[in-house]
Amino acid sequence: MFLEALRYPFADRARRNGTAKCLATLLLAGALLRTAAGLWPDWALLAPLLLAAGPLAAFLGLVGGVLAGEGFPRVASAATARLAGRLFGVGAVYLSPAVVTVVAVSYVVARGTAPGALGGVTLATLATAALLVTVVCAYLFPSAAAASVREGLRAGLRRDALRGTASSSYFLAWVGGTVLVVVAWTGLAATAARSAAALLALAWGAYAHVAAAALLAESVDRTRYW
């Protein structure tokens, strides 16, 4: 399962083309976001920000096609937009609790509102709670996302979408996919915007997301009747 997923982005010509399209959308989105950052704090930054939504949606749609087990859709198609919308919708539902928890804990830490005598214990408890919420949300999200891109947004929000998450196949696939994606995001954060390393990080990011989607799609197929 792992080896097949790692080969998936370059397994044949269609998949190589699809992975290249993923990289192209990331490059275009990155360029537009950098342009927006350069315009800050001018209101003109809204134009490149809005334009960046297009390639980012295309990237989500391409990865969503892999997660659905259907391969890469055409970039400019209704199917790509539909898959992107489903991924965005289910992500907003499943990842919002983690975002809210992390922001709330960060606010408490920044303001220093915890009592002095219990400050250390309180902050440690809050940090642990934020970590647990984040891990749980991140663990459930891929299974729900797979159900969503295959059967519709409502399917991803049902309890049945999480049925296979207790299986070893899903757990191992989630660990592998998480490592790929985390390494990709870490590489992007650690590289300068205008450098060869940044281009390599973007290329790895495109590969990692496609491989992770293929890995999780295979694990969901194996646990469908679990």
Backbone bond lengths (Angstrom), bond angles and torsions (degrees), N, CA, C in turn:
res aa  C-N    CA-C-N  psi(-1)  N-CA   C-N-CA  omega(-1)  CA-C   N-CA-C  phi
1 M - - - 1.454 - - 1.530 111.12 -
2 F 1.325 116.86 -44.40 1.459 120.96 -178.61 1.525 111.32 -68.64
3 L 1.317 116.79 -44.57 1.462 119.67 -178.49 1.524 111.21 -65.26
4 E 1.315 116.69 -40.15 1.464 120.29 178.70 1.521 110.83 -63.60
5 A 1.320 115.98 -40.35 1.467 119.43 179.27 1.526 111.07 -66.41
6 L 1.330 117.39 -39.83 1.458 120.43 179.18 1.523 111.45 -67.35
7 R 1.321 117.47 -29.55 1.465 120.97 177.89 1.530 111.90 -82.17
8 Y 1.318 116.92 -20.28 1.464 121.42 -170.13 1.537 113.47 -51.95
9 P 1.335 119.89 -47.91 1.478 118.87 -175.66 1.521 114.35 -59.97
10 F 1.342 118.29 -21.78 1.468 121.05 -177.23 1.531 112.03 -126.40
11 A 1.330 117.42 19.79 1.460 120.78 -173.29 1.527 112.83 -66.28
12 D 1.313 118.60 -35.98 1.465 122.13 178.31 1.528 109.12 -150.30
13 R 1.319 115.49 -178.74 1.468 119.06 -174.14 1.526 111.82 -64.66
14 A 1.332 117.14 -41.32 1.464 120.22 -179.07 1.520 111.21 -62.40
15 R 1.318 116.24 -40.25 1.464 119.22 -179.62 1.522 111.43 -73.33
16 R 1.307 117.06 -35.43 1.475 118.88 175.55 1.521 110.46 -63.41
17 N 1.331 115.92 -42.11 1.458 119.30 177.63 1.525 111.30 -63.48
18 G 1.329 116.40 -40.49 1.456 120.16 178.88 1.518 111.97 -64.62
19 T 1.322 116.95 -41.31 1.468 120.26 177.62 1.513 110.64 -65.96
20 A 1.330 116.88 -37.96 1.473 120.18 177.19 1.525 110.77 -64.11
21 K 1.325 116.90 -37.25 1.468 120.07 177.04 1.527 110.74 -65.40
22 C 1.325 116.71 -38.69 1.463 120.10 175.82 1.530 110.68 -59.73
23 L 1.316 116.33 -44.03 1.459 120.56 178.79 1.527 110.71 -64.15
24 A 1.333 116.85 -41.01 1.462 120.05 -179.88 1.523 111.22 -63.13
25 T 1.323 117.28 -40.86 1.474 119.62 178.90 1.533 111.06 -65.82
26 L 1.332 116.79 -37.84 1.470 119.67 177.59 1.521 111.40 -66.74
27 L 1.330 116.77 -40.46 1.465 120.06 178.08 1.523 111.31 -62.52
28 L 1.333 116.01 -44.21 1.459 119.75 -179.56 1.529 110.77 -66.25
29 A 1.332 116.44 -43.99 1.467 119.77 178.86 1.526 110.92 -63.16
30 G 1.335 116.77 -41.47 1.454 120.39 178.85 1.516 112.34 -62.31
31 A 1.337 116.93 -41.56 1.459 120.58 179.09 1.529 111.01 -64.01
32 L 1.322 117.12 -41.30 1.460 120.46 -179.71 1.533 111.37 -68.87
33 L 1.321 116.52 -38.96 1.466 119.52 178.27 1.524 111.25 -67.09
34 R 1.328 116.45 -36.94 1.470 119.54 177.20 1.524 110.00 -66.16
35 T 1.330 116.88 -38.79 1.459 120.18 176.93 1.523 110.85 -62.18
36 A 1.337 115.69 -41.87 1.465 119.93 178.44 1.519 110.95 -63.28
37 A 1.330 116.80 -41.37 1.465 120.18 179.07 1.523 111.32 -62.93
38 G 1.328 116.37 -35.85 1.461 119.51 178.99 1.514 113.30 -69.98
39 L 1.338 117.39 -22.13 1.462 121.32 -179.85 1.516 112.98 -88.98
40 W 1.334 117.08 -9.01 1.461 119.63 -179.20 1.535 110.51 -60.98
41 P 1.351 120.42 137.12 1.480 128.11 5.02 1.526 113.81 -99.28
42 D 1.316 118.02 24.29 1.458 121.37 179.66 1.534 109.88 -69.30
43 W 1.349 115.46 143.62 1.463 119.68 179.11 1.526 112.18 -64.99
44 A 1.327 117.11 -14.17 1.459 119.97 179.57 1.524 112.32 -63.81
45 L 1.344 117.40 -15.94 1.461 120.15 179.91 1.525 112.41 -65.28
46 L 1.335 117.08 -17.88 1.462 119.90 -179.63 1.532 111.94 -64.25
47 A 1.324 116.41 -32.78 1.469 119.79 -178.39 1.530 111.71 -62.77
48 P 1.350 119.59 -55.11 1.472 118.05 177.96 1.527 112.96 -66.09
49 L 1.345 117.50 -29.61 1.467 119.04 177.21 1.523 110.91 -63.69
50 L 1.309 116.50 -44.41 1.462 120.17 179.16 1.526 110.99 -66.82
51 L 1.330 115.95 -38.41 1.465 119.22 178.23 1.529 111.52 -65.77
52 A 1.349 116.73 -33.04 1.468 120.18 -179.85 1.522 111.97 -66.00
53 A 1.337 117.36 -21.83 1.458 119.90 179.43 1.530 111.36 -63.11
54 G 1.338 116.78 -30.22 1.461 120.46 -179.62 1.521 113.14 -63.21
55 P 1.348 118.82 -59.16 1.465 119.44 179.12 1.526 113.26 -63.57
56 L 1.333 117.69 -32.33 1.469 119.19 177.54 1.528 110.60 -66.39
57 A 1.333 116.64 -39.99 1.461 119.90 176.36 1.525 110.99 -65.30
58 A 1.331 116.59 -39.21 1.464 119.89 177.46 1.523 110.78 -62.66
59 F 1.336 116.43 -40.26 1.472 120.21 177.75 1.524 110.93 -62.65
60 L 1.330 116.44 -44.82 1.465 119.79 178.12 1.524 110.93 -61.35
61 G 1.336 116.69 -41.17 1.455 119.65 179.70 1.518 113.13 -64.86
62 L 1.338 116.34 -40.00 1.463 120.14 178.62 1.527 111.20 -64.71
63 V 1.337 116.40 -46.18 1.461 120.19 178.27 1.526 110.26 -66.46
64 G 1.333 116.88 -35.86 1.459 120.51 177.79 1.513 112.18 -62.26
65 G 1.331 117.26 -36.11 1.461 119.72 176.64 1.515 112.25 -63.17
66 V 1.328 116.61 -39.10 1.464 120.67 177.10 1.516 109.86 -66.52
67 L 1.328 117.12 -43.51 1.460 121.41 -179.94 1.528 111.24 -63.95
68 A 1.310 116.51 -31.64 1.458 120.26 178.05 1.523 112.67 -76.00
69 G 1.344 116.69 -9.64 1.459 120.37 -178.77 1.510 113.05 80.73
70 E 1.334 117.80 14.81 1.466 121.68 -176.90 1.522 112.98 -106.82
71 G 1.317 118.25 -1.17 1.449 120.99 -176.92 1.515 111.31 82.86
72 F 1.324 115.97 -173.79 1.460 121.30 -176.35 1.529 110.80 -78.92
73 P 1.330 118.14 126.91 1.465 119.70 172.22 1.521 110.44 -79.28
74 R 1.306 116.46 172.64 1.460 120.26 173.59 1.524 109.16 -67.08
75 V 1.334 115.97 145.08 1.469 119.43 -175.26 1.523 110.95 -62.48
76 A 1.317 116.74 -53.05 1.469 120.88 -178.04 1.515 109.09 -96.19
77 S 1.318 116.47 81.15 1.461 121.03 -179.34 1.519 109.95 -149.83
78 A 1.322 114.56 160.18 1.469 119.64 178.08 1.520 110.57 -65.63
79 A 1.338 116.93 -32.66 1.472 120.25 -179.89 1.522 110.75 -63.65
80 T 1.326 116.93 -41.42 1.463 120.40 178.89 1.523 110.94 -64.29
81 A 1.320 116.80 -44.05 1.464 120.40 178.75 1.525 110.76 -63.63
82 R 1.336 116.78 -39.96 1.466 120.60 179.97 1.525 110.91 -64.96
83 L 1.315 117.03 -44.39 1.467 120.95 179.35 1.526 111.00 -64.21
84 A 1.340 116.51 -40.98 1.461 120.25 178.78 1.521 110.65 -63.25
85 G 1.327 116.77 -42.09 1.457 120.35 179.03 1.511 112.58 -63.48
86 R 1.321 116.48 -39.82 1.459 120.08 178.83 1.524 111.49 -66.42
87 L 1.328 116.17 -43.31 1.468 119.28 178.49 1.525 111.08 -63.93
88 F 1.317 116.49 -42.65 1.460 119.70 179.75 1.522 110.79 -64.24
89 G 1.335 116.46 -42.06 1.457 120.19 -178.42 1.513 112.85 -64.80
90 V 1.328 116.82 -47.68 1.464 119.18 -179.12 1.523 110.73 -69.62
91 G 1.335 117.44 -31.67 1.453 120.07 176.46 1.515 111.64 -66.61
92 A 1.334 116.47 -39.18 1.459 120.13 178.66 1.519 111.24 -62.10
93 V 1.332 116.72 -36.66 1.467 120.48 -178.71 1.523 111.24 -74.68
94 Y 1.329 117.48 -47.85 1.467 120.84 -171.97 1.525 113.36 -82.71
95 L 1.323 117.82 -28.26 1.460 119.42 -176.51 1.528 113.38 -97.60
96 S 1.328 117.47 -13.37 1.465 119.75 179.35 1.525 113.29 -59.22
97 P 1.351 119.70 -42.60 1.474 118.32 178.32 1.523 113.09 -57.66
98 A 1.335 116.90 -38.55 1.459 119.78 179.04 1.523 110.56 -67.03
99 V 1.320 117.02 -43.44 1.467 120.52 -179.61 1.525 110.55 -62.80
100 V 1.328 116.55 -45.43 1.464 120.53 -179.00 1.529 110.63 -63.15
101 T 1.334 116.47 -42.30 1.468 120.47 -179.17 1.521 111.28 -64.43
102 V 1.314 117.32 -45.64 1.462 120.77 -179.61 1.521 110.99 -63.95
103 V 1.335 116.70 -42.84 1.467 119.91 179.06 1.525 110.70 -63.74
104 A 1.334 116.81 -41.68 1.464 120.08 -179.66 1.525 111.37 -64.60
105 V 1.333 116.62 -44.12 1.463 120.06 179.19 1.521 110.43 -65.05
106 S 1.325 117.14 -41.06 1.468 120.44 178.47 1.521 110.94 -62.42
107 Y 1.332 116.28 -38.04 1.462 120.03 178.90 1.528 110.89 -64.86
108 V 1.340 116.23 -43.94 1.466 119.95 179.28 1.525 110.59 -62.73
109 V 1.318 116.91 -43.35 1.466 120.74 -179.99 1.523 110.59 -64.54
110 A 1.334 116.65 -43.17 1.465 120.17 -178.22 1.526 112.07 -66.46
111 R 1.335 116.29 -37.94 1.461 119.89 -178.98 1.516 112.77 -80.52
112 G 1.353 116.97 -20.32 1.449 120.98 -179.06 1.516 112.72 63.48
113 T 1.339 116.33 42.58 1.461 120.66 -176.29 1.522 113.42 -85.25
114 A 1.351 118.34 -6.23 1.465 120.30 179.80 1.522 109.55 -70.93
115 P 1.351 118.25 142.00 1.473 120.94 177.41 1.511 111.20 -56.27
116 G 1.325 116.77 145.12 1.458 121.34 -176.13 1.513 113.12 -59.63
117 A 1.346 118.36 -44.20 1.462 121.29 -176.43 1.519 112.09 -67.25
118 L 1.328 116.00 -31.45 1.461 119.73 -177.39 1.521 111.92 -108.97
119 G 1.320 116.48 11.27 1.461 119.82 -174.48 1.506 113.98 -55.45
120 G 1.337 117.11 -50.58 1.456 120.07 -177.68 1.508 112.78 -63.02
121 V 1.340 116.54 -46.44 1.463 120.95 179.88 1.524 110.58 -64.90
122 T 1.323 116.39 -43.65 1.460 120.55 -178.59 1.527 111.66 -62.82
123 L 1.316 116.62 -45.84 1.460 120.10 -179.56 1.525 111.71 -65.24
124 A 1.333 115.88 -38.80 1.461 119.19 177.71 1.520 110.67 -64.46
125 T 1.332 116.82 -40.64 1.465 120.78 178.85 1.521 111.04 -65.26
126 L 1.333 116.43 -44.06 1.457 120.12 179.14 1.527 111.67 -63.60
127 A 1.328 115.71 -42.51 1.467 119.45 179.11 1.520 110.97 -63.52
128 T 1.335 117.00 -41.06 1.461 120.77 178.63 1.521 111.25 -64.64
129 A 1.334 115.61 -42.35 1.463 119.56 178.47 1.525 111.20 -62.34
130 A 1.332 116.58 -42.89 1.467 120.41 178.82 1.527 110.87 -62.67
131 L 1.333 116.39 -40.57 1.463 120.27 179.01 1.525 111.09 -64.70
132 L 1.330 116.96 -44.00 1.463 120.59 -179.43 1.523 111.50 -63.76
133 V 1.336 116.53 -43.63 1.461 120.00 179.11 1.521 110.61 -62.41
134 T 1.340 116.10 -41.85 1.458 120.65 -179.89 1.525 111.51 -63.52
135 V 1.332 116.51 -44.10 1.468 120.30 -179.23 1.521 110.92 -65.48
136 V 1.321 117.08 -43.19 1.469 120.44 -179.80 1.520 110.76 -62.76
137 C 1.324 116.76 -46.60 1.462 120.40 179.37 1.526 111.50 -62.11
138 A 1.336 115.99 -43.97 1.464 120.22 179.76 1.521 111.42 -66.19
139 Y 1.328 117.44 -30.64 1.463 120.76 -179.24 1.527 111.33 -73.68
140 L 1.315 117.13 -40.16 1.461 120.78 -177.78 1.526 112.89 -78.72
141 F 1.330 116.31 -27.33 1.462 120.23 -173.28 1.527 114.61 -58.02
142 P 1.345 121.68 -48.02 1.465 119.58 -176.65 1.524 113.35 -60.25
143 S 1.333 117.59 -39.78 1.462 120.25 179.12 1.524 110.76 -63.90
144 A 1.333 116.22 -44.39 1.459 120.05 177.92 1.523 111.07 -65.62
145 A 1.332 116.40 -38.58 1.462 120.18 179.59 1.524 111.01 -64.28
146 A 1.332 117.12 -40.66 1.458 120.65 178.77 1.526 110.90 -62.85
147 A 1.335 116.72 -42.91 1.469 119.94 177.40 1.522 111.15 -64.52
148 S 1.324 115.98 -36.25 1.459 120.32 -178.14 1.521 112.16 -67.47
149 V 1.340 117.40 -47.69 1.467 119.33 -177.27 1.526 111.42 -70.66
150 R 1.322 117.64 -20.80 1.461 120.19 -179.11 1.525 112.65 -89.97
151 E 1.328 116.44 -38.47 1.462 119.53 -170.72 1.519 113.82 -123.97
152 G 1.304 118.14 -3.00 1.453 120.58 -179.76 1.515 111.79 114.95
153 L 1.335 115.30 160.32 1.455 120.48 -176.05 1.526 112.17 -60.14
154 R 1.306 117.93 -39.70 1.458 120.42 -179.27 1.519 111.68 -62.02
155 A 1.331 116.50 -36.46 1.467 119.71 179.33 1.520 110.91 -62.76
156 G 1.330 117.37 -35.19 1.449 120.76 179.25 1.509 113.65 -70.84
157 L 1.320 117.01 -18.33 1.459 121.22 -178.85 1.523 112.44 -97.05
158 R 1.321 116.95 -3.00 1.459 119.68 178.10 1.525 110.71 -84.51
159 R 1.330 115.51 159.22 1.461 120.46 -179.83 1.527 111.40 -65.50
160 D 1.331 116.87 -30.65 1.469 120.33 -179.62 1.521 112.10 -61.46
161 A 1.337 117.51 -23.83 1.470 120.39 -179.31 1.520 111.72 -66.07
162 L 1.334 117.00 -19.09 1.465 121.45 -176.89 1.513 112.30 -103.99
163 R 1.319 117.13 9.72 1.466 120.57 -172.04 1.519 112.72 -60.50
164 G 1.322 118.32 -40.79 1.462 120.45 -174.59 1.507 115.57 -88.34
165 T 1.323 117.78 4.64 1.466 119.59 -174.87 1.529 113.17 -70.58
166 A 1.328 117.61 -14.36 1.464 120.14 179.42 1.525 112.41 -88.47
167 S 1.331 117.38 0.67 1.463 120.33 -178.34 1.524 111.34 -85.23
168 S 1.317 115.63 154.41 1.468 120.45 179.91 1.525 111.26 -67.72
169 S 1.342 117.56 -33.77 1.466 120.65 -179.96 1.522 110.74 -61.95
170 Y 1.317 116.23 -44.98 1.451 119.52 -179.87 1.526 110.54 -67.24
171 F 1.317 117.05 -42.12 1.462 120.31 -179.58 1.518 111.38 -59.84
172 L 1.327 116.60 -47.87 1.464 119.94 -178.83 1.533 110.83 -65.27
173 A 1.342 116.76 -39.76 1.458 119.69 178.24 1.524 110.80 -65.59
174 W 1.326 116.07 -38.63 1.468 119.47 178.59 1.518 110.92 -64.32
175 V 1.317 117.30 -42.54 1.463 120.23 178.13 1.529 110.46 -61.50
176 G 1.336 116.44 -47.22 1.455 119.71 179.67 1.522 112.43 -62.49
177 G 1.340 116.95 -45.39 1.456 120.39 179.25 1.513 112.47 -64.47
178 T 1.334 116.17 -38.82 1.466 120.18 179.37 1.520 110.93 -64.46
179 V 1.317 117.15 -41.63 1.465 120.28 178.65 1.526 110.43 -61.33
180 L 1.326 117.09 -44.76 1.460 120.53 179.56 1.526 111.33 -59.67
181 V 1.327 116.55 -47.49 1.462 120.83 -175.62 1.524 111.19 -71.22
182 V 1.333 117.32 -41.49 1.465 120.29 -179.61 1.524 110.89 -64.21
183 V 1.320 116.92 -41.88 1.468 120.00 177.47 1.531 110.25 -62.26
184 A 1.340 116.45 -39.19 1.463 119.99 179.41 1.525 111.24 -63.99
185 W 1.330 117.19 -47.30 1.460 120.03 -179.70 1.523 111.50 -67.33
186 T 1.318 116.66 -35.52 1.465 119.88 177.31 1.521 110.84 -64.23
187 G 1.322 116.06 -41.71 1.459 119.83 177.63 1.517 111.99 -62.89
188 L 1.338 117.19 -40.73 1.458 120.37 178.55 1.529 111.33 -64.51
189 A 1.338 115.47 -40.06 1.463 118.87 -178.91 1.521 112.75 -70.84
190 A 1.333 116.58 -26.06 1.459 120.14 -173.67 1.525 113.22 -92.10
191 T 1.328 118.81 -6.85 1.460 120.97 -176.26 1.520 110.92 -104.07
192 A 1.309 115.27 152.43 1.463 120.77 176.42 1.521 109.15 -71.72
193 A 1.338 115.51 153.43 1.465 120.15 -174.84 1.523 111.89 -64.14
194 R 1.336 117.05 -40.61 1.462 120.55 -178.27 1.524 109.22 -111.23
195 S 1.302 115.69 86.15 1.458 119.95 179.43 1.519 109.17 -160.90
196 A 1.319 115.62 161.10 1.454 120.26 176.19 1.523 110.59 -65.08
197 A 1.341 115.39 -32.57 1.469 119.10 178.78 1.524 111.06 -63.15
198 A 1.340 117.12 -36.43 1.456 120.32 178.54 1.525 110.95 -65.08
199 L 1.322 116.70 -39.61 1.468 120.00 177.29 1.521 111.16 -64.62
200 L 1.338 115.80 -41.50 1.461 119.26 177.38 1.529 110.90 -64.46
201 A 1.335 116.18 -38.00 1.457 119.90 178.77 1.522 111.17 -65.12
202 L 1.341 116.89 -39.54 1.465 120.10 177.20 1.526 111.08 -65.76
203 A 1.342 115.96 -40.81 1.459 119.53 177.65 1.523 110.94 -62.27
204 W 1.330 115.89 -43.45 1.460 119.55 176.73 1.532 110.70 -64.30
205 G 1.334 116.98 -37.28 1.457 120.20 178.68 1.515 111.84 -61.50
206 A 1.337 117.22 -44.12 1.461 120.38 178.08 1.527 110.57 -62.51
207 Y 1.330 116.41 -46.85 1.466 120.99 179.36 1.531 111.09 -61.62
208 A 1.337 116.59 -45.68 1.458 120.93 -175.13 1.524 111.71 -63.78
209 H 1.319 117.87 -42.11 1.459 120.26 -179.02 1.523 111.70 -68.22
210 V 1.332 116.64 -38.08 1.463 119.77 178.09 1.533 110.10 -67.38
211 A 1.324 116.96 -46.08 1.457 120.48 179.81 1.530 111.13 -63.47
212 A 1.333 117.09 -41.70 1.464 120.43 178.76 1.524 110.81 -63.70
213 A 1.335 117.35 -41.13 1.460 120.54 178.47 1.521 111.18 -63.40
214 A 1.345 116.76 -41.54 1.462 120.36 178.20 1.526 111.29 -64.94
215 L 1.318 116.65 -39.98 1.463 121.36 179.48 1.527 110.81 -64.45
216 L 1.314 117.25 -46.11 1.466 120.89 -178.83 1.521 111.21 -69.82
217 A 1.336 117.43 -34.97 1.460 120.03 177.06 1.524 110.63 -62.17
218 E 1.326 116.45 -42.16 1.465 120.66 178.75 1.524 110.65 -65.01
219 S 1.325 117.36 -40.70 1.466 119.66 -179.23 1.515 111.03 -67.39
220 V 1.336 117.39 -37.54 1.466 120.12 177.85 1.523 110.63 -66.13
221 D 1.328 117.27 -38.18 1.463 120.02 176.08 1.524 111.29 -61.68
222 R 1.304 116.96 -38.15 1.457 120.74 -179.12 1.523 112.51 -72.33
223 T 1.322 117.19 -25.11 1.467 120.23 -176.61 1.516 112.40 -106.01
224 R 1.339 117.11 8.77 1.463 119.97 -176.35 1.517 111.74 -58.79
225 Y 1.326 117.44 -37.43 1.458 120.80 -179.12 1.514 111.90 -109.86
226 W 1.316 114.57 24.92 1.460 119.89 -176.78 1.531 110.58 -69.30
